[in-house]
Amino acid sequence: MSGAPLFSADKCALIVIDVQDYFLAKLPLDWRKPLVERIAWLMQVASILEIPIIATAEDIASDGPLVPDLEKQLRAGTNVHDKKVFGLCGQVDILETVRSTGRSECVLVGLETDVCIAHSALGLIDQGYRVAAIEDATASPPPHHEAGLRRMAAGGVILTNTKGIYYEWVRDLATHARIKSRINLPMPTSLTL
């Protein structure tokens, strides 16, 4: 997809996939907090820009809920989908929620890069969506993260990072100033704007 245009806030939905303690516990300890910080921060930016946020948690009864730091970034009454498949397009209610946004672009964050993120990203491409995966806001236990990124890139998923998608969504200095004045979370570890 060389030459593909920038992702646009008014065309995007942010999809937060399976950020549960069960999956976080598989990651190196020093990855966990920064990952959740970056996802929470992106969720807050998305909310300010009125980008729809869709959240999933895999097999909630077994693996637990979405982590509280992310749950509190959702609008009141937002349903966290109880995902029973690896690729979200394989579950009718989740796919219908994505479709109901009316958006043509999906930005994916969460866990795990080589399974649920990759399966969801490739499934969304198959459904006609333009898809980005955020490299520093997705994770799998090493060495699987890199394998998932390679698989997605080969399938046409655009890989970028938290800073990159932020500036694609924001686009100008006036919007940047407005967003910065409304964010009430600290800057995530290792993120500079």
N, C-alpha and C positions, 0 to 999 in steps of 0.2 A: 504494500500500500504506500509506496513512496509517493511523495507529493500530496498526501492526504492532508486536509485542512486541520487547523487546530480544533480541539474540543471546545464546545460552546456551552456556557452555563444554561442557556435557554433551550438546549437540545439534550442535556444530560440528565440521567438519573444516577445516583450513587447507590451502589449495592454493597452492603456490609455482610460478609459471609462468615458465619460460624466462629465468631470470636468468643470462645467459651473457655473457662479455666481448664477443662479437660484437654483441649488442644494446645493452649498456651503452655501447659505443664510439660509438653514434649519438646519445647524450644529451649535453647540455652538460656540460662537465667538472665543474662544481660541483654537479651533481645526483647524480653516480654514487655517491660514497662515502656520503652521507647516506641514499640509497635502500637500499643494501645494509645499512647499519647498522640501519635501521628494520626491514627484513625479517628479519635475523638475530635481532634483539631479540624480535620477535613470535614467531619460531620457538621461541626459548628459553622464552618465556612459555607458548606452546602446549604444549611438552614438559612443563613443570612441572605444568600443568593437565590433562595426559593427553589433550590434543586431538590426534587423528591428523593427521599432516602428510603430504601427498602432494606430490611434486616432479616437475616435468617439465623437459626441456631439448629444444629443437627441433633435430632433425636433428643429433645429436651428432657424427657423423662429419664433417659440414661446418662446423657452427657452434660446436663445442666443448662442454665439459661445463658443468654448474652451477658457478658460481664457488666457490672453496674456502671462503670465509667462510660460505657457506650450507651447503655439503656437510657441513662439520663440525658443523652444528647438527642433522643428521639422526641418528636412532638407527642404531646399527651394523646393517648388513645391509639398510637401506632402499634399495629400488630407485628410482633416478631414471629415470622413464619417458622413452624416446626418442620424442618426440612428432613425428609426421609429418603432422599436420593443424593447422589454426589453432585450431579449437574442440575442446577435449579430449573432448567427448562424441562426436565423430566417430571416436574410436579406442577399440575395444572393451576392450583391456586397461586403459586409464586409467579409463574409465567403470566397469568392473567393480571396480577398486580403490576408487573413490569409493563405490560401492554397498556394498562389503564392510565399510566402516567402520560401517555401520548408522546413520550420522548424517543428519539432515534439513536441516542448514544448512551452507553452504559459504562460507568467507571467502577471497577471492582477493587475492593480491599478485603483483607481478612485472611482466613486460614482454610485449608492448607494449599499452598501454591500449586503443587503438582497434582492435586486431586480435585477438591471442590472448586477452587478458583479456576483451574485450567478447564475442567469439565464444563463449568458454568460459562466461562468466556467463549469457549468454542461452540457451545450450544447456542449462545446468544448470537454469535456470528452466523450460524446456520439459520437462525430465525430472522436474519436481515439487519441486525443491529451493528453499529460501529462500536467497538469495545476497546477500552484501555484497562490495563492492569497496572496498579501502582506498586512498583518494585519494592520500595521501602515501607509500604503499608500492607504487604502480604508476607507470609512466611510459611516455611515448612522446616522440620528438623534437617540440618545439614546431612547429606549434600542435596537433598531433594528440592530445595527452593530453586536452585539454579536450573535443575532439570525441568521444573515446571515453567520457568521463564522461557527456556529454549523451546519447549513444546508449544507454548502459546504464541511466541514470535513466529514459529514456523507455520502456525495456523492463521496468521493474519491479525493477531491481537497486537495493539500498539502498547509498548512498554514505556512508561515514564515514571516519574517519582512525585513525591508530595509537592515539592517546590514547583516542578514543571506543571502539574495539573492546576495548582493554585493560580499561576500566572496565565494559563490558558483560559481559566474561568473568569479571571478578573479583567484582563486586557488593557486597563488604562490607570493612570495615576489617581484620578478622582475616585474610582471604584476601590482601588487599593487602600486609599486613605479611609474611606468609609468602612470597609471591611475590618481593617486594623483597629479602628475606634470601637467596634462592636464585639470583637472577640474577647471573651472573658477567661480564656484558658491561657496558661503560660505557653510560651513558644516550645514546641516539642524538642526533646533532646536531639542535637545534631542537625536541626533545621535552621537555616538562615534564609532570610528573604532579602 
